[in-house]
Amino acid sequence: MTTSRRSLLAGAAAMAAAPMVSRAQSAAPAALKDLAAAKGLIFGSAVNARQVRSDPAYRQILQRECGALVCENETKWVALRPDAARFDFTDADVIAAYASAQGMALRGHTLLWHHPQWFPDWLTGYDFGARPAAEAERILADHIRRVCAHYPQVFSWDVINETVDADTGELRETSLSRAMGQGVLDLAFHTAREAAPHAQLVYNDYMSWEAGHEKHRAGVLRLLEGFKARGVPIDALGVQSHIGSGNSDDSVGFDTAQEREWRRFLDEVVGLGLDLMITEFDVHDKNLPVDIPTRDAAVADLGKRYLDLMLAYEQTRAVMCWGMVDRSSWLQGNWLRADRLPKRPTPYDAEDRPKPLRAAIAAALAAAPVRASLQLPGANG
């Protein structure tokens, strides 16, 4: 059988192409959830019901990258409680069902957002009657029990969110605390432990490593110390980790990190026997230049520095992004850039392409020390 020169060339081309395909396949980046799991960490993201229902491109990113999800807004009181008598789990159920179908863990956010700005109107104006403390306790305990029972798969609950005033470091006042005092905070944790005995219980807040957060950090530390002194069943501090440009219209600068003071704060927190959870990570680029490569490089650099620091603590158990794609970031509608251009604070751009921040997260996870996987409180008891 005679072999033509054309056939030989075609065969050689096919053999040359084969290892190239193999190299390309082997060079595909590891999923962030796999890099995290190899170090005993959980990686995931916030998501909303609309994205789950009608954004297949976004779902593909979640399925490829995330080992856990958290509802962006759907399990907050304003979403779950249309009035004092009713619960509406419709949208949150969509996310919980999706997470279950994809084999993803589910975080819970939040059983009590103790901030008057974010209370539903009916709760702010509620008449607690002749025995206000007892009525406030009934309302709060019933809410926590009902929600925890509805989502028994939640492995980690933000029991209380943002009760420390960032400007003063003092505790916020709400209709609930006016009715029964600041014991409302202890009650929330005790009720959550009763209702979700196997879940990690978290206090979540946005105190940051950036300048201007000194009073906020001090107030959070006082709160945690008080919880521990009173035997409140708290397991972790949720560090929201909205870093970069400050979240205000008049913020200036991008990198104002106080790393020494931040390490001191974290040392105090873990010294109380608490774990750390990165619960809402993104990098706000409001004050960065217009040029996209410059912006992306600065975002990635700051994100890597921050994650390297946080992941150096073996008590850090999870990295949860507050969204994976720029086009749906909560930052797009808040504290606009002077040039009104879209922001680039997440691992993927508006066209669902990975950005330098995604590579920075991967590098930080790969470099993180190995730790024991999260042990859920009460799992063996």
C-alpha positions in Angstrom: 0.0 0.0 0.0 1.4 3.3 -1.1 1.1 6.3 1.4 0.9 9.7 -0.2 2.9 12.7 1.0 -0.5 14.4 1.7 -1.5 11.5 4.0 1.8 11.6 5.8 1.5 15.3 6.4 -2.1 14.9 7.6 -1.0 12.1 10.0 1.9 14.2 11.3 -0.5 17.2 11.8 -2.9 15.0 13.7 -0.2 13.6 16.0 1.1 17.2 16.6 -2.4 18.4 17.4 -3.1 15.6 19.9 -0.7 16.7 22.6 -1.7 20.3 22.1 -5.3 19.4 22.9 -4.1 17.5 25.9 -2.0 20.4 27.1 -4.9 22.8 26.7 -7.2 20.5 28.7 -4.6 20.0 31.4 -4.1 23.8 31.5 -7.8 24.5 32.3 -7.8 26.3 35.6 -8.9 24.4 38.7 -12.3 25.4 40.0 -12.2 27.8 43.0 -14.3 25.4 45.0 -11.7 22.6 44.5 -8.8 24.8 45.3 -10.6 25.8 48.5 -11.6 22.3 49.5 -8.0 21.1 49.1 -7.1 23.5 52.0 -10.1 22.7 54.2 -12.0 25.8 53.0 -15.4 26.5 51.5 -15.7 28.8 48.5 -19.0 30.2 47.3 -21.1 33.2 46.4 -24.3 35.2 47.0 -27.0 34.7 44.4 -30.5 36.0 43.9 -33.6 34.2 42.8 -33.8 36.1 39.4 -30.3 34.8 38.5 -31.2 31.2 39.4 -34.5 31.5 37.4 -33.3 33.3 34.2 -29.6 33.7 33.9 -28.1 30.4 32.5 -24.6 32.0 31.9 -24.4 33.0 35.6 -25.6 29.6 36.7 -22.8 28.0 34.7 -20.2 30.1 36.6 -21.8 29.2 39.9 -21.9 25.5 39.1 -18.2 25.5 37.9 -16.8 27.6 40.7 -18.9 27.4 43.9 -19.3 24.9 46.6 -21.7 27.0 48.6 -24.4 29.6 48.0 -26.1 32.2 50.2 -29.2 34.2 49.4 -28.4 37.8 48.6 -31.6 39.2 50.0 -34.2 36.5 50.0 -33.9 35.4 53.6 -33.8 38.9 55.1 -36.9 39.9 57.1 -38.0 42.5 54.4 -38.2 39.6 51.9 -39.5 36.8 54.1 -42.1 38.8 56.2 -44.7 40.7 54.3 -46.5 41.3 57.6 -46.6 40.2 61.2 -48.7 37.1 60.4 -47.1 35.7 57.2 -43.9 34.2 55.9 -43.1 34.1 52.2 -40.4 31.6 51.3 -41.0 31.6 47.6 -37.8 33.2 46.3 -35.6 31.8 49.0 -36.9 28.3 48.2 -35.8 28.7 44.6 -32.2 29.3 45.7 -32.3 26.5 48.3 -33.6 24.0 45.8 -31.0 25.0 43.2 -28.2 24.6 45.7 -29.5 21.2 46.7 -29.8 20.1 43.1 -26.2 21.1 42.4 -24.8 19.5 45.5 -23.9 22.9 47.0 -23.9 23.8 50.6 -26.2 26.7 51.8 -25.3 29.6 54.1 -28.1 31.6 55.8 -28.2 35.4 55.8 -29.6 36.7 58.1 -31.9 35.8 61.1 -31.8 39.3 62.4 -30.5 42.3 60.5 -30.5 44.5 63.6 -30.4 47.9 61.8 -33.5 50.1 61.9 -33.0 51.1 58.2 -33.6 47.5 57.1 -36.5 46.5 59.3 -39.8 45.9 57.5 -42.1 48.8 58.0 -44.6 46.7 60.0 -41.9 45.7 62.5 -40.6 49.3 62.9 -44.1 50.5 63.7 -45.3 47.5 65.6 -47.4 47.9 68.8 -45.8 45.6 71.3 -48.7 46.1 73.7 -48.8 46.0 77.5 -46.0 43.5 77.9 -43.5 44.7 75.2 -40.5 42.6 76.2 -42.6 39.4 76.1 -44.1 40.3 72.8 -40.8 41.2 71.2 -39.3 37.9 72.4 -42.2 36.0 71.0 -41.9 37.7 67.6 -38.2 37.2 67.3 -38.1 33.6 68.6 -40.9 32.6 66.4 -39.2 34.1 63.3 -35.9 32.3 64.0 -37.5 29.0 64.8 -39.7 29.1 61.6 -36.9 30.1 59.3 -34.3 27.6 60.7 -36.9 24.8 60.5 -37.7 25.7 56.9 -34.0 25.5 55.9 -32.5 22.7 58.0 -29.7 22.3 55.4 -28.1 25.6 56.3 -24.6 24.9 57.6 -23.8 28.5 58.8 -26.2 31.2 59.9 -25.5 34.9 60.1 -27.6 35.1 63.3 -27.2 38.9 63.7 -26.1 41.3 61.0 -24.6 44.8 61.5 -25.9 45.8 65.0 -22.7 48.0 65.7 -22.9 51.6 64.4 -19.9 52.1 62.2 -19.5 55.8 63.2 -19.7 55.4 67.0 -19.0 51.8 67.8 -22.2 51.6 69.9 -25.0 49.2 69.4 -27.9 50.2 67.2 -31.4 50.7 68.6 -34.5 49.2 66.8 -38.1 48.6 67.7 -37.1 45.2 69.1 -34.4 46.5 71.4 -36.6 49.4 72.6 -39.2 46.8 73.6 -36.8 44.4 75.4 -33.4 45.9 75.6 -30.2 44.7 74.1 -31.0 41.2 75.4 -32.6 40.8 72.0 -29.1 40.0 70.6 -28.4 37.2 73.2 -31.9 35.8 72.6 -31.3 35.6 68.9 -28.2 33.4 69.4 -29.8 31.2 72.1 -32.9 30.6 69.9 -30.8 29.9 66.9 -28.8 27.3 68.8 -32.0 25.6 69.9 -33.5 25.8 66.4 -30.3 24.9 64.4 -28.1 22.9 66.7 -25.8 21.7 64.0 -25.2 25.0 62.3 -22.3 27.4 62.8 -23.7 30.6 64.4 -22.1 33.9 63.2 -22.1 37.6 64.0 -21.7 39.3 60.7 -20.5 42.9 60.1 -18.6 45.2 57.7 -15.8 46.5 60.0 -12.8 46.6 57.7 -9.0 46.9 57.6 -9.3 50.3 56.0 -8.8 53.7 57.7 -11.9 55.1 59.3 -13.1 51.8 60.7 -11.3 52.1 64.1 -14.5 52.7 66.1 -16.3 50.1 64.2 -13.7 47.4 64.9 -13.6 48.4 68.6 -17.3 48.2 68.9 -17.5 44.8 67.3 -14.8 43.5 69.6 -16.7 44.7 72.6 -19.8 43.0 71.4 -18.0 39.7 70.9 -16.3 39.9 74.3 -19.7 40.5 75.9 -21.2 37.5 74.1 -18.4 35.2 75.3 -18.5 36.6 78.9 -22.3 35.9 79.0 -22.1 32.4 77.5 -23.9 33.3 74.3 -23.5 30.4 71.8 -21.5 32.2 69.0 -19.1 30.3 66.8 -17.6 32.8 64.4 -17.2 36.4 63.2 -18.4 37.0 59.7 -16.1 39.5 58.1 -18.0 40.9 55.1 -14.8 42.0 53.3 -16.2 44.8 51.1 -12.7 46.2 50.5 -11.2 48.9 48.2 -12.9 52.3 47.8 -15.1 53.3 50.8 -18.8 52.7 50.5 -19.9 56.4 50.5 -20.3 59.0 47.9 -17.5 61.1 49.2 -14.9 58.3 49.7 -11.4 59.0 48.5 -8.5 56.7 47.9 -8.6 53.0 47.1 -6.0 51.3 49.3 -6.1 52.7 52.9 -5.4 49.3 54.6 -4.2 49.4 58.2 -2.7 45.9 58.2 -1.1 46.1 61.6 -4.2 47.2 63.3 -6.3 44.7 61.3 -4.1 41.8 62.4 -4.4 43.0 66.0 -8.2 43.0 65.7 -8.2 39.5 64.2 -5.8 38.2 66.8 -8.2 39.4 69.5 -11.2 37.8 67.8 -9.6 34.4 67.4 -8.2 34.7 70.9 -11.8 34.6 72.0 -12.0 31.1 70.5 -14.0 32.3 67.4 -13.6 31.2 63.8 -13.6 33.7 60.9 -15.8 33.6 57.8 -15.2 35.9 54.8 -18.9 36.3 54.0 -19.3 39.1 51.3 -16.0 39.6 49.4 -15.7 42.1 46.6 -13.3 44.9 45.7 -14.8 48.3 45.1 -13.1 50.2 42.3 -15.0 53.5 42.6 -11.8 55.6 43.0 -9.6 53.8 40.5 -8.6 55.1 37.0 -10.8 54.6 33.9 -8.3 52.3 32.2 -9.6 48.8 32.6 -6.2 46.9 32.7 -5.0 49.3 35.3 -8.2 49.0 37.3 -8.3 45.2 37.1 -4.6 44.9 38.1 -5.2 47.1 41.2 -8.3 45.2 42.2 -6.5 41.9 41.8 -3.5 43.0 43.8 -5.5 44.4 46.7 -7.7 41.3 46.7 -4.7 39.0 46.8 -3.1 40.9 49.7 -6.3 40.8 51.7 -7.0 37.1 51.1 -3.4 36.1 51.8 -3.7 37.9 55.2 -7.1 36.4 56.0 -6.3 32.9 54.9 -3.1 32.9 57.0 -5.4 32.4 59.9 -6.3 28.7 60.2 -9.6 29.9 61.8 -10.8 31.3 58.5 -13.2 28.7 57.2 -14.8 30.1 54.1 -14.5 32.7 51.3 -17.9 33.8 50.0 -18.0 36.4 47.2 -20.9 38.9 47.2 -21.6 38.0 43.6 -19.4 36.5 40.9 -20.2 38.7 37.8 -19.7 42.5 37.5 -23.0 43.1 35.7 -25.0 41.9 38.7 -22.9 43.4 41.5 -24.8 45.3 44.2 -22.1 48.0 43.8 -23.3 49.0 40.3 -26.2 51.0 41.8 -24.5 52.4 44.8 -21.8 55.1 45.2 -21.3 55.7 41.5 -18.0 56.4 39.9 -17.4 60.0 38.9 -17.2 58.9 35.3 -20.4 56.8 35.7 -18.7 53.8 34.1 -19.7 50.3 35.3 -17.6 48.9 38.1 -15.5 45.8 38.1 -15.5 44.4 41.6 -16.1 40.7 41.1 -14.1 37.7 39.6 -15.9 37.8 36.3 -16.7 40.7 33.9 -20.0 41.7 32.5 -19.5 39.3 29.6 -18.9 36.4 32.0 -15.2 36.2 31.3 -12.7 35.6 34.2 -10.7 38.6 35.3 -7.4 39.1 37.1 -9.3 39.1 40.4 -10.4 35.5 39.7 -6.8 34.5 39.2 -5.9 36.4 42.4 -8.5 34.4 44.4 -7.2 31.2 42.9 -3.6 32.0 43.8 -4.6 33.0 47.4 -6.5 29.7 47.8 -3.6 27.7 46.4 -1.1 29.4 48.7 -3.3 29.0 51.8 -2.2 26.6 54.5 -4.2 23.5 55.0 -6.6 23.5 57.9 -9.2 21.1 59.3 -12.5 21.3 57.4 -15.2 23.2 59.2 -16.6 21.2 62.0 -20.3 22.1 62.5 -21.2 22.8 66.1 -23.3 20.0 67.6 -22.7 17.6 64.7 -21.5 14.9 67.1 -23.8 15.5 69.9 
